[in-house]
Amino acid sequence: MTRKQKKVLLRIIVAAILVTAFHFVELTGLPSLLLYLIPYLIIGYDILRKAILGIVHGEVFDENFLMAVATIGAIGLGEYSEGVAVMLFYQIGELFQSYAVGKSRQNIAALMDIRPDYASIEKDGETIQVDPGEVEPGTIILIRPGEKIPLDGVIVEGSSTINTSALTGESIPKDAQSGDEVISGCVNMTGLLKVRTTKGFGESTVSKILDLVENSSMKKSRSENFISKFARIYTPAVCYSAVALAILPPLVRMCMQMPPDWGTWVFRALTFLVISCPCALVISIPLSFFGGIGAASKCGVLVKGSNYLEALSEAGYVVFDKTGTLTEGVFRVKNVFVRENIAKQLQADGQDAQTYILEAAALAESYSSHPISKSLREACKKDLERERVTDIEEISGHGVTAKIDGKEAAVGNARLMNKLQIDFVQCHEPGTIVYVALEGEYIGYILIADVLKDNAAAAIAALKKTGIRKTVMLTGDSRAVAESVGASLGLDEIHSELLPADKVMRVESLLEEKTPKEKLIFVGDGINDAPVLTRADIGVAMGALGSDAAIEAADVVLMDDDPMKIALAIQVSRECLRIVYQNIVFALAVKVLCLILGALGIANMWIAIFADVGVMVLAVLNATRTLYTGKYIQKTE
């Protein structure tokens, strides 16, 4: 409990003791009024102050104004204990709501704990601690056991076990050694590491995550916007209704030659005001979404706003990229084919034909970060002399052209061969085919196969179980590979050999195909997926291995690249929305019933207190259940 909450609690206790004691003091008139004003001002001075400031700033109709008018009116009518009690219970409800919001923020605060306090660097033979924001890319930093990794980088010395739970929600640590990439926000558990930083703090993983979470509350859901608009119309309406209830019946009674009974109708109007306060909706709805975002974050799913959390509940189509999304993105060379005449020439020169073609392909791709390029370099198993390569040109969706030892080389797919008008023999084996040509002559191909993610098939099954109507895969890979992957995963639709622009067109076609109420999710990880992520209703990026551009363009980020988390995010979203709708229906039903009873004089001030504070407490309690939805869903699966 915060210091502010403790002060409010102390005021509540003091006011409750005083009002209880004064209730048994047999005083009337001015002495009794003065006694009751003591606990009233102790518990309500801040509400009165906010009400006055609201009037001054032109924001009259809010809950502070309603409470101030109702309680002052009750005291003015001689209902001292009721007036103080309304303010007392209202503050109890506010305290409870403040505590619940604080609890929700602790979920986010746990994620915020990934923020590093310092980075250790060596200077003049000594280890010093500096602000992470001062560390330039390329700097060697030291990370001791138990310390947070402050910046993204590559291990240059040492091995250790890394705890990634703060980012991914996974409790199992991962082993890391020299040459492995590490991301900021994780914790080094066992060994001393020396890491060469690859990004500044502003561009690091931890900085981007914190920025996403801190700004998530800025993007409101339709439900939140509806409640805000509703409150702006509803509150003035009930205020005017209360005025009408206080004035019109007495005037009608006077016209009918009956006593006006002003006190009774004014008290009913004040009761009406207390009942009408929309606290339960205004507080519980944003709290539900905030809790849902926090619950998803604890499971390694970052949702950039409550509007996206709400949209996830309406998902009907899920469209996947293949490489790095449904597959590991770990490519391995399975076969190397060299044309017979080329192989004989190379053998005559004393060269191994397969090694020659692998080296040529690896050199041409030596400056690329694409997983296929990496697999070619690994398969080559030679120290590549990059100075042999010049005039490199990467053609998106086709491959690479370059000069190797002055010779024109082309390494890529069938589209590249056709583009360069090179005669070649097309291979139809399942896998990624990399064709190689030198000096305009086709010399052979390399067959590379990707590895499916362990739980990719289970992820597709889980999505269908949640009610997703269609699962689709879009890939630039060959038709044979795409159909092989699609069949093994149980996808509904497969589209292959697509360029980045083709993927956008396919997504637009699917957007037209689905019903207006359904949302389309696109899941990708590469920089070429950024346009599609932006075009989809909801873009989901693989955060751990995904590119910065994809993460920036996405609405939801999966921190551990686990496609199973997509179904989890949808379930968290739907549970959150279910709780939101429960609160809306419950709060409005109780309010309407009590308002009718209040207008008829059946409901007294104590029923009004329940209709306001009681309903708010129950709605907030229900809203806090969203904090635990993610873990609950994971346990029940």
N, C-alpha and C positions, 0 to 999 in steps of 0.2 A: 504494500500500500504506500502511495506517495505521501509526501509531507502535506500537500494540499488536501488530499483525501482524508488524512488523519485530522486535520483542522476542522473539516466539515463534519466528520464523525463526532468530534468533541463538542461542536456546536449543537448537533442533534441530541446528544446525551444530556447536555446542560438544559436545552430547551424542553426536552421531554420530562425531565425531573421537575422543572419549574412549573410547567403547565399542569402536570399531575398534582403537584402540591397546591397550586392555586385553585384547582377544581374543588378542593375540599375546604377552602377558606370562604366563609360566609360573608362576603362583602358585595355591595351593589354600587351601581353608579360609577362616579369618577374613580374612586379608589380601586375598584375591581378592574376598570379599563386600564389604569396605569400599571397595575400588576401584570396583566396579560400582555401589555405592550413590551415588557422586558423580554420574555421568551420569543415574542413575535419578531422583534428587531434583531435579536441574536441569530435567529434561524433564517430570517428573510431579508436582511438588509441588502445583500448582494442581488437578490431577485428584484427588489424595488429599484435599485440603482440601474440594473440592466433595462428595466421597463422604462424608466425615465429617459435613459440614453437612446432607447429605441424610438421614443416619441420625438425627441430632439432631432434625431437623424431621419425622421420620416418613415421608420420601419416599425409601425405601431403594432400590427397584429401578429404577435408571436406568443409563445407559451409564457414568457415572463410577464407580458401585459395581462394575459388571461389570469394568471395566478395573483398578480397584484390587485386587479379589479375585484376578483372573487373574494379574496381574503379581507381586503379593506372594507368591501361591502358587507361581508358577514359581521365583522367587528362593529361597523357602523349601525347594524341592526341589533346589536347586543349579543350576538352569537359568538362570544369571545373564544371559548374553547374550540369551537368548530373552525373559526378563522385561523387560529394558530395551528390546529391539527392539519388543516389542508396544506399550509406552508411546510409543516414539519414532515409530513409524508411525501410531499413533492420533493423535498431535499433528500429524503431517504432514497426515493426512486432515482434522483439525479446521481447520488453517490454510487448506487448499484450500477447504473449505466456507465459511469466513469470507470468503475472497477472492471466491468466487462470489456469496455473498449481497451483499457490498459492490458487486460489479459490477451486480447486479440493482437495488440501491438507487440506483446512479448513473443508471439509466433514469428512476427517479422523481425523483432529485435534479435532473436536467435540466429536468423539469417544475417542480420546486420553485423553480428559478431565476427563475421569473416573479414571485416575491414582490418588490415594490418596496421599495427602501431608504428612499426619501424622496419627498416631494411639494414642488414649488417654488411659492411664492405671493409676491405682491407686497405689501409692507407699508412704508408711509412712503417710497415711492419706491425701495425696495430689494427685491431678490429674496432671499428666505430659504428655507432647506430645513427642513421640519418632518416629523414622523412622519405617515404617511398616515392613521393612526387618529385624528389630531387634526383632520383636515379635515372640516368640516361640509358637507352637501349644499348646493349653490347657490354654493359658493366657486369663484372663478376661479383655476385653476392653470396654470402655464407648463410646457410640455414641450419641451425642446430636442432637436435631432437626436441620436440615439444613446441617449436615455433611455427607460426603461420607462414606460408609461402607468400611473400608480399607482392611479387610481380611474376608475370608469365615469362617462361624461359626454357632453356635446354640444360640438362645436367651435364657438366663437363668433368666432374670428379665426384666419386662417392656413390653409394647405393643405400636405399632406405625403403621403408614402408610408408605409404602416403594415405592419410585418412581423408577421403573425399566426401564424407557424409553431410557436411554443411552445405555442399553444392548439389549433390545428387540424391541425397536421402538414403544412399546405400551404406549399410553398416560394415561391409567387408572391405578392409584396406587393400590397397593395390601396391605391388612391388614396383620400384623404379630404380633404374641404374643409369650409368653414363650413356648419353646419347638420347635418352627419353625426354619428351617434353613434359613440363609440369605447369599447372595453371594456378594463378593466385587464388587465395581463399581456402586452399587445402592445408592440412597440417602435416608437417614432417614428424614422423613418430619415432624412428629408431636411429638412423645414421646421420653423420654430418654430410651435408651436400654443398657443392659449389655449383652455382647456376649462372649461366650467361643469359642476361635478360634480353628478351626479343621485342618487348613493347614498353612504352612509358606507362606510368600509373594510370593516366587518363584513358588509355586504350586497353588496359588490362581487363581480364575476365571479371575480377572482383569489382572493379569500378563500374563496368557495364551492368553487372547484376544489381549493384546497389542503386544505380540510376533507374533501372527498370522498376524495382520494387518501390522506391521512394515516389516515383511518378505514377504508379498504378492507380492511386486514388483520384487522379485528375480526370480519368476517363470514366464517366458515369454510365451505368446501364440504363436501359429504357425504364426499368422499374423504379430506379432511383430518381430519374428525371420526372417520371409520372408523379411520384410522391411529392417531390419538391413543388411541382406545378399545382398539384392537388391541395397542398398545404397553403399555398398563396391564395387560392380561391376559397378553400374551406374555412380557414380561420376568420377572415372578415365576414363571411356569410353567417357563421354561428354567433359572432359578436353582434351583428345587426339583428339576428333572430332573438338573441338574449334581450336586447333593448326593446324589441317589439313585445317580447313576453312580459317584460316588466311594466310596460306602459299601456298597451292595448287592452288587456283584460280589465284593469281597473277603470279605464275610460268607458268601456262597454258597460261595466257594472254601474257606473255613475249615470250613464244614459238610461239604464233600466231602473233607476231609482233605488239602487242597492249600494251598500257600503263598498267603497273602492278596494279596501283591504290591500293597500300598497305594500305593506311589510311582507305579506305572504307571497305576492307575485314578484317582488324584488328578490326575495330569498330564492324563489324557484329559478329566477333568471341567473342568479349567482351560481346555483347548483348546476344549471344548464351549462354555464361557462366552464366550470371545473371539469364536467363530464366531457365536454367537447375538445379539450386540449389534445392535439394530435401527436403527443410525444411518442406513443408506442410505435407509430408508423415512421415518423421522422428519424427516430433513433435506431430502431431494430433493423430496418431495411438496409441502410448502408453498413451497419454492423455485420449483417449476414454475409454481404459480399466481401467485406474486409476479412472476415473469418475464413471464407472460402478461398480467397487469394492466399491467405496465410497457410491454410491447410495444404493447398497445392504446392506452395513453396517448400514446405517441409518434406514433401515427397519428391522434390527435384523438378517440379514443373513451375516455371515462372510465367505468370499471366500478367500482361502489361496493363490491364484495366478491367474493371467490373463489367464493362460493355462486352469484352471478349469472353469473360467467364459466362455471361448470360448467353452469348451466341453459341458457345460450345454445347449448351443443352439442346440446341435445335439442329445439331449436326445430322445430316442425312447421307452425304457423300464424303468419302475420305479418299483423296488422291495422293499417291506416293511418287516421289522420285525413287530410283532404284539404288544407285551406287551411294553407299554411306548411310542410306536410310533403311532399306530392307536388307541390304548386304553390308558386310563389314567394311567394304572399301579396301580390303586387303587383297590385292591382285597377285596371282602367282603365275609364272610362265609354265605352261603345261606341255607345249610342243613348239619346236622350231622347224620350219620347212624351208629348204633352199632349192631353188630350181636346179634341175639335174646338170645342165650345161655350166651354170655358175659354180656349183659344187665341184665339178671336175676341174675347172680353171683354178679354183682356190686350192684344191688338193695338189695340183701340179706345182703351185707356188709354195707348197709346204704349210698352208694355213688350214685351220679347222673351220669348215664352212659355217657351222652353227655359231661358233664363237665370233666369227667375222660379222655375221648379220646381227647378232645381239649387240656387239660393240657399236656398230653403225647406228642402230636404233637408240641405244642408250646415250650415245654422244649427241644425237639430234635432240633428244628429250632431256638433256642434262640440266637445263635451266628451268624446267617445268616442275611445279609442285603437285601436279596431278598424280593420283594413286597409281595409274597405269605407268606413268613415267618412272615413278619410284620402283615399281616392280621390275621394269626393264633394267634399271641400274643395279638392283640387287641381284638379278639373274646373271648379269654380265660378270660379276665377281672380279672386276679389274679396276684399278685406279684410273679413272677417266681423266685424260689430259684435255681439259675444256678449251685450252688455247687452240686446239685443232679445229674448233667449231666457230664459224662466223656466219653473219647474215641470217640469224634465226628469225623466222616469222611463224607465229602461231595463228592458225586459221580456225576460228571458233567452230566447233562441231565437225571438224574435218581432220586436223592433225597438225603437223609441223613440217616446214621446209627449212633447210639450212645448207651450209657448205661445210663439208668435212674434208680436211686436207685439200681444199680447193674444189672438191667434187660436189655437184648438186645432189642433195639427198632429199627424199620425201618419205616421211614416216606418218602413217595415219590409217584412216578407214577407207572403205571402198569409194566413198564420196570424194575423198582427196585424189585417189587414182583417176577417177572420172573427170574431176575438175582439171587435172593436169594432163588429161588425155594420154594416160599411160596404159598400155595393154597389160592386163593381169588376169590370173586365174582366181576366180572368187571361191573362197572357202565357206562351207555351210556348217561347220562343226559348231556345237553350242559353246559359246564363250566370246570373248572380245578378240577380234582379229585385227592385228596391226600389220599392215602391208608395208614393205620396204622397197624403195626404188633408188638406184644410183645412176646419175647421169641420164635420167629419163627412161631407164630400163628397169623393169620389175625383176627383183632378185629373190623374193620369197616372202614368207609371212611368219608372224609369231602369234601363237594362240595363248591367250591369257584368260584365266577364269577367276571370277570373284567368289567370295565365300558368304553364304547366307548367314545372317545373324541367328543366334541360337533360338531366340524366342520370336522370330519374325512371324512364323506360322501361327503361334499362339496369340500374337498380337492381332492378326487378322481375324482369328476366331473370336477373340474377346470383343472386337469392334462389332462383329455381326451379332454377338450375344446382346450387346447394348442397344441393338435396333438399327444400326447403320444399314441403309438400303443398298448402297453400292460401294465397292472398293475398287479403285482403279490404279494402275501403274503407268507412268509416263517415263520413258527412258530414251536416251540417245543411242543406246546399245542396239545390237543386231536383233532381228526378229527371232532368230533361233534361241538366243540367250534369253530374251524377254519372255518368250513363251515357256521356256523351261523353268524360269524363276516363278512366273505367274501360276503355272500348273502346280508346282510344289507348295506354294503358299495358299492356294485356293482363292486367288483374286477373281473378281467378276469380269474385269475388262483390262486388256493390255494394249498399249500403243507404243511402238518401238521406232527406232531410227529417227528420232525427233531432234530438231535444233531447238535452242532456247525459245525462239519466236514461235515454233510449232507447239511447244508446251503451253504457251499463253493462249494460243488459238484453241487448243483442245480443252483447256480449262474454261474458256469463254463458252464453248459449245456445251460443256457439262452444266454450266451456270444457267444456260437457257433451257436445258433439258429438265432440271430439277424443279420441284414445286416452289412457289414463292416463300413458303414458310420454312423450307429446309435450308440449311447452311452447308456450304462446301468447304471442307478443310483440305489444304494442300500441305504436305509434309516434305521438306527438302533440307539439303545441307550445303549444297555448293553455291558458289558465287553466281553461277548461271541460273540458279533457282530464285534469285531475288525478285525478278519481275513477276514470276508466277506467284510467289508468296504474297506480293502486294495485291495482285489481281484477285486472288481467292477471297471468299468471305472471311476465312480465318487462316492465317499463315502460321504453320508450326515449323520451327527450325530445330535441328539437332545442334545443341549448344556446345557439347564437349569437343567434338571434332569439326563442327560446322564452321563455315567461313563467317568472318565479321559482317560481311554484307548481308548474308542470309539472316543472321541473328538480328541485325538492325531492321531488316524489312519485315520480320515476323511479328505476329501478335502474341504468340506463345512460344516459349523456349524450353526444350527438354534438355536438362543439364547433363544427363548421362547417356544420351543417344539411344535410349531404350524405347522402341516403338510401343511396348506394352503400356507406357505411361500415357499414351493418347487416349486409350479406353478409360484409364483411371481419371484423367482430366475431365472427360465427358461425364463420368459418374459423379465426380465431385461437383461439377457444375449443376447437374440435374438435382442432386440432393440439396444444394444451396438454394436453387430456385423453388424447390418443394417447400423448404422452410420459409422462404420469403412469402410465398402465396398463403401458407398457413397463417403467418402473422397478419397479412393484409385482411384475410377473411375473418379471423378471430377478432382482431382489433375493431374492424368496422361493424361487425355484428354486435359486439358488446356495446360499442358506442351508440349505435342506432337505438338499441333496446333501452339503454339507460337514458338517452336523450328524450325518448318518448315518455318514459316513467318520470323523468325530472319535470318535463313540461306539464304532466298531469298532476304533479305534486305527490306522486307515490314514492319517488326516490328522494332520500334526504342527502345531506352533505357527506355522510359516511359512505353511502353507495357511490356518490360522485367521486370520492377519493379512490375507491376500488376501480371505478371505470377509468380513472386517469392513471394513478400510480400502480395499482394492482395489475392492470392490463399491460402497462409498460414493463413492469418487472417480469411478468410471464413471457412477454414477447422477446425481451432481451435474453432471458434464460434460454428460450427456444433458439434464438439467433446464435448463441454461443456454441450450439451443437455443431455449427459448421466448422469450428476450429478442429474438430477431431474426425471429420468425415473421411479425409484421405487415408489415415492410418486404419480406421474402421473398415473401409472398403478393402484395403490390402489384406487385412486379417481374415476377412470373410471369403476371400477368393480362394 
